[in-house]
Amino acid sequence: MSHITHDIRHGLSLEQAKRVAHSALDDYLARYGSRGFTARWSSETRAELEVAVKGVHLAAIVDVLPEVLRVDAKVPLVLRAFKGTAIATVEREVQKWLHRAKSEAPA
């Protein structure tokens, strides 16, 4: 297994960041839960995610911290070559949720 840690600055209050993270994971569970994606909150600020596709198992922990969302993932060595692509995809998805939250926030 290869270990990847990536921090994404959110620019929100901790409470806002928690709401965004909970909403995002609820959405992903609704869309991908039937395809092997699982997520559970082990605390108010920590989610444990897993996905198994075609015999490949990925696990990650997402911590909602005061300034960043920290993604800590365990990835099979066979997928290590795709590390850059995976980080870019996660970053892009998170930024969509953050942008939505910031645009909906009262001025």
Phi, psi and omega per residue, in radians:
M1 nan 2.485 3.056
S2 -1.835 2.580 -3.073
H3 -1.986 2.248 3.133
I4 -2.194 2.263 3.010
T5 -2.142 2.320 -3.123
H6 -2.484 2.244 3.097
D7 -1.765 2.384 3.104
I8 -2.147 2.018 3.118
R9 -1.172 2.311 -3.097
H10 -1.848 -0.440 3.102
G11 1.161 0.396 -3.140
L12 -2.102 2.922 2.975
S13 -1.196 2.832 3.130
L14 -1.047 -0.721 3.137
E15 -1.108 -0.755 3.108
Q16 -1.106 -0.758 -3.129
A17 -1.090 -0.682 3.096
K18 -1.119 -0.754 3.125
R19 -1.067 -0.752 3.140
V20 -1.110 -0.796 -3.125
A21 -1.093 -0.760 3.117
H22 -1.103 -0.761 3.124
S23 -1.099 -0.761 -3.132
A24 -1.091 -0.808 -3.113
L25 -1.184 -0.637 3.053
D26 -1.040 -0.749 3.128
D27 -1.112 -0.807 -3.132
Y28 -1.141 -0.646 3.078
L29 -1.106 -0.734 3.131
A30 -1.125 -0.691 -3.097
R31 -1.415 -0.639 -2.983
Y32 -2.104 0.040 -3.123
G33 -1.046 -0.594 -3.139
S34 -1.364 -0.101 -3.123
R35 -1.931 0.376 3.049
G36 1.716 0.066 3.109
F37 -1.560 2.275 3.047
T38 -2.258 2.631 3.088
A39 -2.643 2.427 3.063
R40 -2.528 2.543 3.101
W41 -1.565 2.057 3.103
S42 -1.563 -0.240 2.999
S43 -2.730 -3.126 3.130
E44 -1.125 -0.399 -3.036
T45 -2.138 0.150 -3.128
R46 -2.316 2.176 3.079
A47 -2.011 2.460 3.083
E48 -1.952 2.132 -3.055
L49 -2.027 2.563 3.044
E50 -2.550 2.567 3.021
V51 -2.545 2.440 3.077
A52 -2.227 2.084 -3.126
V53 -2.314 2.152 3.090
K54 0.879 0.769 3.084
G55 1.414 -0.006 3.118
V56 -1.779 2.222 -3.073
H57 -1.954 2.210 3.085
L58 -2.087 2.446 3.095
A59 -2.332 2.493 3.134
A60 -2.561 2.694 3.000
I61 -2.092 2.339 3.067
V62 -2.021 2.105 3.083
D63 -1.860 2.238 3.070
V64 -1.630 1.889 -3.088
L65 -1.912 2.919 -3.069
P66 -0.953 -0.587 -3.101
E67 -2.056 -0.325 -3.057
V68 -2.423 2.776 2.870
L69 -1.737 2.113 -3.124
R70 -1.801 2.118 3.098
V71 -1.845 2.128 -3.137
D72 -2.127 1.905 -3.006
A73 -2.092 2.567 2.995
K74 -1.901 2.086 -3.043
V75 -2.145 2.358 3.082
P76 -0.996 2.516 -3.116
L77 -0.966 -0.566 -3.132
V78 -1.065 -0.438 -3.138
L79 -1.715 0.025 -3.081
R80 -1.023 -0.542 3.134
A81 -1.090 -0.369 -3.106
F82 -1.701 0.247 -3.077
K83 -0.961 -0.854 -3.114
G84 -1.077 -0.737 3.120
T85 -1.139 -0.735 -3.135
A86 -1.115 -0.783 3.137
I87 -1.100 -0.763 3.137
A88 -1.086 -0.680 3.139
T89 -1.169 -0.797 3.111
V90 -1.078 -0.805 3.135
E91 -1.013 -0.806 -3.120
R92 -1.091 -0.779 3.128
E93 -1.103 -0.800 -3.133
V94 -1.107 -0.741 -3.129
Q95 -1.079 -0.595 3.076
K96 -1.059 -0.825 -3.137
W97 -1.138 -0.707 3.140
L98 -1.162 -0.750 3.127
H99 -1.056 -0.751 3.117
R100 -1.061 -0.775 -3.124
A101 -1.124 -0.703 -3.134
K102 -1.211 -0.622 -3.120
S103 -1.307 -0.415 3.125
E104 -1.563 -0.211 -3.101
A105 -1.221 2.463 3.107
P106 -1.125 2.518 -3.123
A107 -1.318 nan nan
